[in-house]
Amino acid sequence: MIDAGHEPVPAWCKPPGRAISPADAATVARALADAESYRRDGAEEQCADCEAAPAGACEDHLNDLDLADAYADLGRQLQQDGAE
């Protein structure tokens, strides 16, 4: 039961998605590293669209590189959060 006259006490909780164990965070970081490698390897394969693109890579392969960067960033964040 809540007493209406009590002093307010600020509370803090971990944001959603942070309720994983350090071991699970390490597993997710490894999965992200695998996904990053997969995307980068795929982007290295030149296709007909890559050869015709002025940037030297097609839109799909550029998107793969963007995803690989996002995976790497998230993996680093998980590792940093685990070190806290």
Jmol script that loads the backbone (N, CA, C; Angstrom):
load data "model"
ATOM      1  N   MET A   1       0.844  -1.173   0.000  1.00  0.00           N
ATOM      2  CA  MET A   1       0.000   0.000   0.000  1.00  0.00           C
ATOM      3  C   MET A   1       0.894   1.242   0.000  1.00  0.00           C
ATOM      4  N   ILE A   2       0.516   2.264  -0.745  1.00  0.00           N
ATOM      5  CA  ILE A   2       1.312   3.478  -0.864  1.00  0.00           C
ATOM      6  C   ILE A   2       0.779   4.532   0.101  1.00  0.00           C
ATOM      7  N   ASP A   3       1.688   5.121   0.857  1.00  0.00           N
ATOM      8  CA  ASP A   3       1.340   6.211   1.761  1.00  0.00           C
ATOM      9  C   ASP A   3       1.421   7.510   0.978  1.00  0.00           C
ATOM     10  N   ALA A   4       0.330   8.218   0.850  1.00  0.00           N
ATOM     11  CA  ALA A   4       0.290   9.457   0.067  1.00  0.00           C
ATOM     12  C   ALA A   4       1.220  10.522   0.617  1.00  0.00           C
ATOM     13  N   GLY A   5       1.626  10.441   1.870  1.00  0.00           N
ATOM     14  CA  GLY A   5       2.483  11.451   2.459  1.00  0.00           C
ATOM     15  C   GLY A   5       3.970  11.109   2.407  1.00  0.00           C
ATOM     16  N   HIS A   6       4.340  10.052   1.734  1.00  0.00           N
ATOM     17  CA  HIS A   6       5.750   9.669   1.733  1.00  0.00           C
ATOM     18  C   HIS A   6       6.567  10.568   0.808  1.00  0.00           C
ATOM     19  N   GLU A   7       7.857  10.649   1.086  1.00  0.00           N
ATOM     20  CA  GLU A   7       8.783  11.410   0.240  1.00  0.00           C
ATOM     21  C   GLU A   7       8.970  10.667  -1.077  1.00  0.00           C
ATOM     22  N   PRO A   8       8.957  11.393  -2.201  1.00  0.00           N
ATOM     23  CA  PRO A   8       9.223  10.710  -3.470  1.00  0.00           C
ATOM     24  C   PRO A   8      10.673  10.228  -3.531  1.00  0.00           C
ATOM     25  N   VAL A   9      10.865   9.090  -4.091  1.00  0.00           N
ATOM     26  CA  VAL A   9      12.188   8.515  -4.243  1.00  0.00           C
ATOM     27  C   VAL A   9      12.386   8.206  -5.732  1.00  0.00           C
ATOM     28  N   PRO A  10      13.368   8.878  -6.347  1.00  0.00           N
ATOM     29  CA  PRO A  10      13.587   8.580  -7.770  1.00  0.00           C
ATOM     30  C   PRO A  10      14.079   7.146  -7.954  1.00  0.00           C
ATOM     31  N   ALA A  11      13.648   6.559  -9.019  1.00  0.00           N
ATOM     32  CA  ALA A  11      14.054   5.182  -9.318  1.00  0.00           C
ATOM     33  C   ALA A  11      14.689   5.155 -10.702  1.00  0.00           C
ATOM     34  N   TRP A  12      15.546   4.189 -10.901  1.00  0.00           N
ATOM     35  CA  TRP A  12      16.180   4.020 -12.201  1.00  0.00           C
ATOM     36  C   TRP A  12      16.118   2.560 -12.556  1.00  0.00           C
ATOM     37  N   CYS A  13      15.821   2.303 -13.795  1.00  0.00           N
ATOM     38  CA  CYS A  13      15.858   0.922 -14.262  1.00  0.00           C
ATOM     39  C   CYS A  13      16.609   0.881 -15.583  1.00  0.00           C
ATOM     40  N   LYS A  14      17.124  -0.288 -15.899  1.00  0.00           N
ATOM     41  CA  LYS A  14      17.832  -0.447 -17.161  1.00  0.00           C
ATOM     42  C   LYS A  14      16.829  -0.329 -18.302  1.00  0.00           C
ATOM     43  N   PRO A  15      17.263   0.298 -19.399  1.00  0.00           N
ATOM     44  CA  PRO A  15      16.364   0.389 -20.547  1.00  0.00           C
ATOM     45  C   PRO A  15      16.065  -0.995 -21.117  1.00  0.00           C
ATOM     46  N   PRO A  16      14.966  -1.111 -21.867  1.00  0.00           N
ATOM     47  CA  PRO A  16      14.645  -2.410 -22.471  1.00  0.00           C
ATOM     48  C   PRO A  16      15.821  -2.917 -23.299  1.00  0.00           C
ATOM     49  N   GLY A  17      16.007  -4.214 -23.309  1.00  0.00           N
ATOM     50  CA  GLY A  17      17.107  -4.802 -24.064  1.00  0.00           C
ATOM     51  C   GLY A  17      18.388  -4.899 -23.263  1.00  0.00           C
ATOM     52  N   ARG A  18      18.446  -4.279 -22.116  1.00  0.00           N
ATOM     53  CA  ARG A  18      19.649  -4.333 -21.277  1.00  0.00           C
ATOM     54  C   ARG A  18      19.502  -5.389 -20.193  1.00  0.00           C
ATOM     55  N   ALA A  19      18.450  -6.155 -20.267  1.00  0.00           N
ATOM     56  CA  ALA A  19      18.208  -7.154 -19.232  1.00  0.00           C
ATOM     57  C   ALA A  19      18.812  -8.498 -19.626  1.00  0.00           C
ATOM     58  N   ILE A  20      19.963  -8.465 -20.308  1.00  0.00           N
ATOM     59  CA  ILE A  20      20.619  -9.711 -20.653  1.00  0.00           C
ATOM     60  C   ILE A  20      21.879  -9.852 -19.805  1.00  0.00           C
ATOM     61  N   SER A  21      22.249 -11.072 -19.589  1.00  0.00           N
ATOM     62  CA  SER A  21      23.420 -11.330 -18.754  1.00  0.00           C
ATOM     63  C   SER A  21      24.693 -10.959 -19.507  1.00  0.00           C
ATOM     64  N   PRO A  22      25.800 -10.769 -18.795  1.00  0.00           N
ATOM     65  CA  PRO A  22      27.072 -10.504 -19.470  1.00  0.00           C
ATOM     66  C   PRO A  22      27.452 -11.623 -20.444  1.00  0.00           C
ATOM     67  N   ALA A  23      27.159 -12.860 -20.100  1.00  0.00           N
ATOM     68  CA  ALA A  23      27.465 -13.974 -21.005  1.00  0.00           C
ATOM     69  C   ALA A  23      26.622 -13.878 -22.276  1.00  0.00           C
ATOM     70  N   ASP A  24      25.348 -13.524 -22.113  1.00  0.00           N
ATOM     71  CA  ASP A  24      24.485 -13.354 -23.281  1.00  0.00           C
ATOM     72  C   ASP A  24      24.942 -12.168 -24.128  1.00  0.00           C
ATOM     73  N   ALA A  25      25.384 -11.100 -23.492  1.00  0.00           N
ATOM     74  CA  ALA A  25      25.889  -9.936 -24.229  1.00  0.00           C
ATOM     75  C   ALA A  25      27.122 -10.330 -25.046  1.00  0.00           C
ATOM     76  N   ALA A  26      27.972 -11.180 -24.489  1.00  0.00           N
ATOM     77  CA  ALA A  26      29.153 -11.653 -25.225  1.00  0.00           C
ATOM     78  C   ALA A  26      28.738 -12.501 -26.419  1.00  0.00           C
ATOM     79  N   THR A  27      27.708 -13.326 -26.249  1.00  0.00           N
ATOM     80  CA  THR A  27      27.203 -14.142 -27.356  1.00  0.00           C
ATOM     81  C   THR A  27      26.634 -13.256 -28.461  1.00  0.00           C
ATOM     82  N   VAL A  28      25.879 -12.244 -28.083  1.00  0.00           N
ATOM     83  CA  VAL A  28      25.313 -11.313 -29.066  1.00  0.00           C
ATOM     84  C   VAL A  28      26.437 -10.563 -29.779  1.00  0.00           C
ATOM     85  N   ALA A  29      27.458 -10.161 -29.053  1.00  0.00           N
ATOM     86  CA  ALA A  29      28.590  -9.459 -29.667  1.00  0.00           C
ATOM     87  C   ALA A  29      29.285 -10.357 -30.686  1.00  0.00           C
ATOM     88  N   ARG A  30      29.436 -11.641 -30.364  1.00  0.00           N
ATOM     89  CA  ARG A  30      30.050 -12.582 -31.323  1.00  0.00           C
ATOM     90  C   ARG A  30      29.159 -12.764 -32.545  1.00  0.00           C
ATOM     91  N   ALA A  31      27.853 -12.830 -32.344  1.00  0.00           N
ATOM     92  CA  ALA A  31      26.924 -12.971 -33.465  1.00  0.00           C
ATOM     93  C   ALA A  31      26.977 -11.729 -34.357  1.00  0.00           C
ATOM     94  N   LEU A  32      27.098 -10.570 -33.741  1.00  0.00           N
ATOM     95  CA  LEU A  32      27.215  -9.337 -34.525  1.00  0.00           C
ATOM     96  C   LEU A  32      28.520  -9.315 -35.313  1.00  0.00           C
ATOM     97  N   ALA A  33      29.591  -9.816 -34.713  1.00  0.00           N
ATOM     98  CA  ALA A  33      30.869  -9.881 -35.429  1.00  0.00           C
ATOM     99  C   ALA A  33      30.760 -10.830 -36.623  1.00  0.00           C
ATOM    100  N   ASP A  34      30.063 -11.955 -36.448  1.00  0.00           N
ATOM    101  CA  ASP A  34      29.846 -12.880 -37.562  1.00  0.00           C
ATOM    102  C   ASP A  34      29.014 -12.223 -38.661  1.00  0.00           C
ATOM    103  N   ALA A  35      27.961 -11.522 -38.257  1.00  0.00           N
ATOM    104  CA  ALA A  35      27.095 -10.847 -39.231  1.00  0.00           C
ATOM    105  C   ALA A  35      27.866  -9.750 -39.962  1.00  0.00           C
ATOM    106  N   GLU A  36      28.702  -9.033 -39.234  1.00  0.00           N
ATOM    107  CA  GLU A  36      29.517  -7.985 -39.861  1.00  0.00           C
ATOM    108  C   GLU A  36      30.430  -8.598 -40.918  1.00  0.00           C
ATOM    109  N   SER A  37      31.103  -9.672 -40.568  1.00  0.00           N
ATOM    110  CA  SER A  37      32.008 -10.348 -41.491  1.00  0.00           C
ATOM    111  C   SER A  37      31.260 -10.843 -42.729  1.00  0.00           C
ATOM    112  N   TYR A  38      30.090 -11.424 -42.522  1.00  0.00           N
ATOM    113  CA  TYR A  38      29.267 -11.918 -43.625  1.00  0.00           C
ATOM    114  C   TYR A  38      28.912 -10.783 -44.588  1.00  0.00           C
ATOM    115  N   ARG A  39      28.479  -9.652 -44.038  1.00  0.00           N
ATOM    116  CA  ARG A  39      28.095  -8.509 -44.886  1.00  0.00           C
ATOM    117  C   ARG A  39      29.301  -7.956 -45.640  1.00  0.00           C
ATOM    118  N   ARG A  40      30.440  -7.832 -44.971  1.00  0.00           N
ATOM    119  CA  ARG A  40      31.636  -7.295 -45.634  1.00  0.00           C
ATOM    120  C   ARG A  40      32.127  -8.242 -46.729  1.00  0.00           C
ATOM    121  N   ASP A  41      32.112  -9.552 -46.443  1.00  0.00           N
ATOM    122  CA  ASP A  41      32.525 -10.522 -47.458  1.00  0.00           C
ATOM    123  C   ASP A  41      31.616 -10.449 -48.682  1.00  0.00           C
ATOM    124  N   GLY A  42      30.322 -10.330 -48.454  1.00  0.00           N
ATOM    125  CA  GLY A  42      29.378 -10.235 -49.566  1.00  0.00           C
ATOM    126  C   GLY A  42      29.563  -8.966 -50.373  1.00  0.00           C
ATOM    127  N   ALA A  43      29.900  -7.876 -49.712  1.00  0.00           N
ATOM    128  CA  ALA A  43      30.078  -6.594 -50.393  1.00  0.00           C
ATOM    129  C   ALA A  43      31.347  -6.580 -51.236  1.00  0.00           C
ATOM    130  N   GLU A  44      32.302  -7.462 -50.915  1.00  0.00           N
ATOM    131  CA  GLU A  44      33.543  -7.513 -51.684  1.00  0.00           C
ATOM    132  C   GLU A  44      33.345  -8.162 -53.051  1.00  0.00           C
ATOM    133  N   GLU A  45      32.285  -8.953 -53.182  1.00  0.00           N
ATOM    134  CA  GLU A  45      32.025  -9.619 -54.452  1.00  0.00           C
ATOM    135  C   GLU A  45      31.425  -8.614 -55.437  1.00  0.00           C
ATOM    136  N   GLN A  46      32.131  -8.378 -56.518  1.00  0.00           N
ATOM    137  CA  GLN A  46      31.659  -7.446 -57.535  1.00  0.00           C
ATOM    138  C   GLN A  46      30.562  -8.106 -58.369  1.00  0.00           C
ATOM    139  N   CYS A  47      29.497  -7.365 -58.605  1.00  0.00           N
ATOM    140  CA  CYS A  47      28.437  -7.836 -59.481  1.00  0.00           C
ATOM    141  C   CYS A  47      28.371  -6.886 -60.693  1.00  0.00           C
ATOM    142  N   ALA A  48      27.503  -7.188 -61.632  1.00  0.00           N
ATOM    143  CA  ALA A  48      27.378  -6.349 -62.829  1.00  0.00           C
ATOM    144  C   ALA A  48      26.967  -4.929 -62.452  1.00  0.00           C
ATOM    145  N   ASP A  49      26.099  -4.798 -61.453  1.00  0.00           N
ATOM    146  CA  ASP A  49      25.675  -3.463 -61.016  1.00  0.00           C
ATOM    147  C   ASP A  49      26.833  -2.698 -60.382  1.00  0.00           C
ATOM    148  N   CYS A  50      27.707  -3.407 -59.654  1.00  0.00           N
ATOM    149  CA  CYS A  50      28.883  -2.763 -59.047  1.00  0.00           C
ATOM    150  C   CYS A  50      29.805  -2.208 -60.139  1.00  0.00           C
ATOM    151  N   GLU A  51      30.011  -3.011 -61.171  1.00  0.00           N
ATOM    152  CA  GLU A  51      30.907  -2.599 -62.248  1.00  0.00           C
ATOM    153  C   GLU A  51      30.384  -1.367 -62.974  1.00  0.00           C
ATOM    154  N   ALA A  52      29.069  -1.209 -63.038  1.00  0.00           N
ATOM    155  CA  ALA A  52      28.466  -0.067 -63.721  1.00  0.00           C
ATOM    156  C   ALA A  52      28.303   1.153 -62.811  1.00  0.00           C
ATOM    157  N   ALA A  53      28.433   0.955 -61.501  1.00  0.00           N
ATOM    158  CA  ALA A  53      28.191   2.060 -60.552  1.00  0.00           C
ATOM    159  C   ALA A  53      29.391   2.990 -60.485  1.00  0.00           C
ATOM    160  N   PRO A  54      29.137   4.311 -60.479  1.00  0.00           N
ATOM    161  CA  PRO A  54      30.241   5.264 -60.386  1.00  0.00           C
ATOM    162  C   PRO A  54      31.022   5.146 -59.075  1.00  0.00           C
ATOM    163  N   ALA A  55      30.361   4.726 -58.012  1.00  0.00           N
ATOM    164  CA  ALA A  55      31.019   4.598 -56.707  1.00  0.00           C
ATOM    165  C   ALA A  55      31.845   3.316 -56.620  1.00  0.00           C
ATOM    166  N   GLY A  56      31.727   2.440 -57.621  1.00  0.00           N
ATOM    167  CA  GLY A  56      32.465   1.185 -57.600  1.00  0.00           C
ATOM    168  C   GLY A  56      31.744   0.074 -56.876  1.00  0.00           C
ATOM    169  N   ALA A  57      30.568   0.365 -56.360  1.00  0.00           N
ATOM    170  CA  ALA A  57      29.751  -0.646 -55.686  1.00  0.00           C
ATOM    171  C   ALA A  57      28.283  -0.300 -55.905  1.00  0.00           C
ATOM    172  N   CYS A  58      27.470  -1.340 -56.033  1.00  0.00           N
ATOM    173  CA  CYS A  58      26.037  -1.127 -56.234  1.00  0.00           C
ATOM    174  C   CYS A  58      25.367  -0.740 -54.908  1.00  0.00           C
ATOM    175  N   GLU A  59      24.128  -0.337 -55.022  1.00  0.00           N
ATOM    176  CA  GLU A  59      23.369   0.094 -53.839  1.00  0.00           C
ATOM    177  C   GLU A  59      23.242  -1.034 -52.810  1.00  0.00           C
ATOM    178  N   ASP A  60      23.006  -2.254 -53.278  1.00  0.00           N
ATOM    179  CA  ASP A  60      22.874  -3.391 -52.351  1.00  0.00           C
ATOM    180  C   ASP A  60      24.165  -3.616 -51.565  1.00  0.00           C
ATOM    181  N   HIS A  61      25.300  -3.554 -52.238  1.00  0.00           N
ATOM    182  CA  HIS A  61      26.572  -3.786 -51.558  1.00  0.00           C
ATOM    183  C   HIS A  61      26.934  -2.614 -50.650  1.00  0.00           C
ATOM    184  N   LEU A  62      26.580  -1.402 -51.054  1.00  0.00           N
ATOM    185  CA  LEU A  62      26.795  -0.259 -50.156  1.00  0.00           C
ATOM    186  C   LEU A  62      25.933  -0.385 -48.906  1.00  0.00           C
ATOM    187  N   ASN A  63      24.702  -0.871 -49.080  1.00  0.00           N
ATOM    188  CA  ASN A  63      23.828  -1.105 -47.921  1.00  0.00           C
ATOM    189  C   ASN A  63      24.409  -2.185 -47.011  1.00  0.00           C
ATOM    190  N   ASP A  64      25.010  -3.232 -47.618  1.00  0.00           N
ATOM    191  CA  ASP A  64      25.663  -4.266 -46.809  1.00  0.00           C
ATOM    192  C   ASP A  64      26.788  -3.671 -45.963  1.00  0.00           C
ATOM    193  N   LEU A  65      27.562  -2.760 -46.553  1.00  0.00           N
ATOM    194  CA  LEU A  65      28.649  -2.121 -45.799  1.00  0.00           C
ATOM    195  C   LEU A  65      28.107  -1.248 -44.676  1.00  0.00           C
ATOM    196  N   ASP A  66      26.996  -0.565 -44.931  1.00  0.00           N
ATOM    197  CA  ASP A  66      26.365   0.237 -43.869  1.00  0.00           C
ATOM    198  C   ASP A  66      25.897  -0.653 -42.722  1.00  0.00           C
ATOM    199  N   LEU A  67      25.291  -1.791 -43.067  1.00  0.00           N
ATOM    200  CA  LEU A  67      24.857  -2.722 -42.027  1.00  0.00           C
ATOM    201  C   LEU A  67      26.050  -3.277 -41.257  1.00  0.00           C
ATOM    202  N   ALA A  68      27.130  -3.593 -41.971  1.00  0.00           N
ATOM    203  CA  ALA A  68      28.336  -4.103 -41.304  1.00  0.00           C
ATOM    204  C   ALA A  68      28.864  -3.074 -40.310  1.00  0.00           C
ATOM    205  N   ASP A  69      28.853  -1.802 -40.698  1.00  0.00           N
ATOM    206  CA  ASP A  69      29.292  -0.742 -39.782  1.00  0.00           C
ATOM    207  C   ASP A  69      28.374  -0.659 -38.560  1.00  0.00           C
ATOM    208  N   ALA A  70      27.068  -0.776 -38.787  1.00  0.00           N
ATOM    209  CA  ALA A  70      26.111  -0.720 -37.674  1.00  0.00           C
ATOM    210  C   ALA A  70      26.315  -1.900 -36.727  1.00  0.00           C
ATOM    211  N   TYR A  71      26.556  -3.094 -37.283  1.00  0.00           N
ATOM    212  CA  TYR A  71      26.808  -4.270 -36.448  1.00  0.00           C
ATOM    213  C   TYR A  71      28.075  -4.076 -35.613  1.00  0.00           C
ATOM    214  N   ALA A  72      29.118  -3.535 -36.242  1.00  0.00           N
ATOM    215  CA  ALA A  72      30.380  -3.317 -35.531  1.00  0.00           C
ATOM    216  C   ALA A  72      30.190  -2.297 -34.408  1.00  0.00           C
ATOM    217  N   ASP A  73      29.457  -1.229 -34.684  1.00  0.00           N
ATOM    218  CA  ASP A  73      29.203  -0.204 -33.662  1.00  0.00           C
ATOM    219  C   ASP A  73      28.442  -0.792 -32.472  1.00  0.00           C
ATOM    220  N   LEU A  74      27.406  -1.571 -32.759  1.00  0.00           N
ATOM    221  CA  LEU A  74      26.616  -2.166 -31.681  1.00  0.00           C
ATOM    222  C   LEU A  74      27.450  -3.182 -30.888  1.00  0.00           C
ATOM    223  N   GLY A  75      28.274  -3.954 -31.585  1.00  0.00           N
ATOM    224  CA  GLY A  75      29.146  -4.903 -30.896  1.00  0.00           C
ATOM    225  C   GLY A  75      30.108  -4.204 -29.950  1.00  0.00           C
ATOM    226  N   ARG A  76      30.681  -3.085 -30.409  1.00  0.00           N
ATOM    227  CA  ARG A  76      31.579  -2.305 -29.527  1.00  0.00           C
ATOM    228  C   ARG A  76      30.820  -1.756 -28.326  1.00  0.00           C
ATOM    229  N   GLN A  77      29.590  -1.303 -28.560  1.00  0.00           N
ATOM    230  CA  GLN A  77      28.790  -0.768 -27.448  1.00  0.00           C
ATOM    231  C   GLN A  77      28.493  -1.856 -26.434  1.00  0.00           C
ATOM    232  N   LEU A  78      28.159  -3.054 -26.905  1.00  0.00           N
ATOM    233  CA  LEU A  78      27.914  -4.159 -25.966  1.00  0.00           C
ATOM    234  C   LEU A  78      29.142  -4.496 -25.157  1.00  0.00           C
ATOM    235  N   GLN A  79      30.311  -4.477 -25.799  1.00  0.00           N
ATOM    236  CA  GLN A  79      31.545  -4.778 -25.084  1.00  0.00           C
ATOM    237  C   GLN A  79      31.845  -3.696 -24.051  1.00  0.00           C
ATOM    238  N   GLN A  80      31.597  -2.441 -24.398  1.00  0.00           N
ATOM    239  CA  GLN A  80      31.842  -1.348 -23.459  1.00  0.00           C
ATOM    240  C   GLN A  80      30.870  -1.424 -22.286  1.00  0.00           C
ATOM    241  N   ASP A  81      29.598  -1.713 -22.574  1.00  0.00           N
ATOM    242  CA  ASP A  81      28.604  -1.816 -21.510  1.00  0.00           C
ATOM    243  C   ASP A  81      28.928  -2.974 -20.579  1.00  0.00           C
ATOM    244  N   GLY A  82      29.511  -4.046 -21.110  1.00  0.00           N
ATOM    245  CA  GLY A  82      29.871  -5.192 -20.279  1.00  0.00           C
ATOM    246  C   GLY A  82      31.069  -4.892 -19.377  1.00  0.00           C
ATOM    247  N   ALA A  83      31.864  -3.894 -19.751  1.00  0.00           N
ATOM    248  CA  ALA A  83      33.050  -3.559 -18.966  1.00  0.00           C
ATOM    249  C   ALA A  83      32.724  -2.619 -17.809  1.00  0.00           C
ATOM    250  N   GLU A  84      31.508  -2.107 -17.778  1.00  0.00           N
ATOM    251  CA  GLU A  84      31.134  -1.158 -16.713  1.00  0.00           C
ATOM    252  C   GLU A  84      30.958  -1.839 -15.389  1.00  0.00           C
TER     253      GLU A  84
END
end "model"
wireframe off; spacefill off
backbone 0.3
color backbone group
